Amino acid sequence: MRFKISLTTRLSLIFSAVMLTVWWLSSFILISTLNGYFDNQDRDFLTGKLQLT
């Protein structure tokens, strides 16, 4: 006999999976964007220090 999962449980699982995917993608994009931003700031800062010497 096959066990049937209720509609509420199925919708909750789908919603959780979608939210987890969106959270993971947005955090990946945010981390890589911030990393690039701070790399550029560090590079500009060090270039300015080198030009002073």
Beta strands, then each sheet from edge to edge (+ up, - down):
end
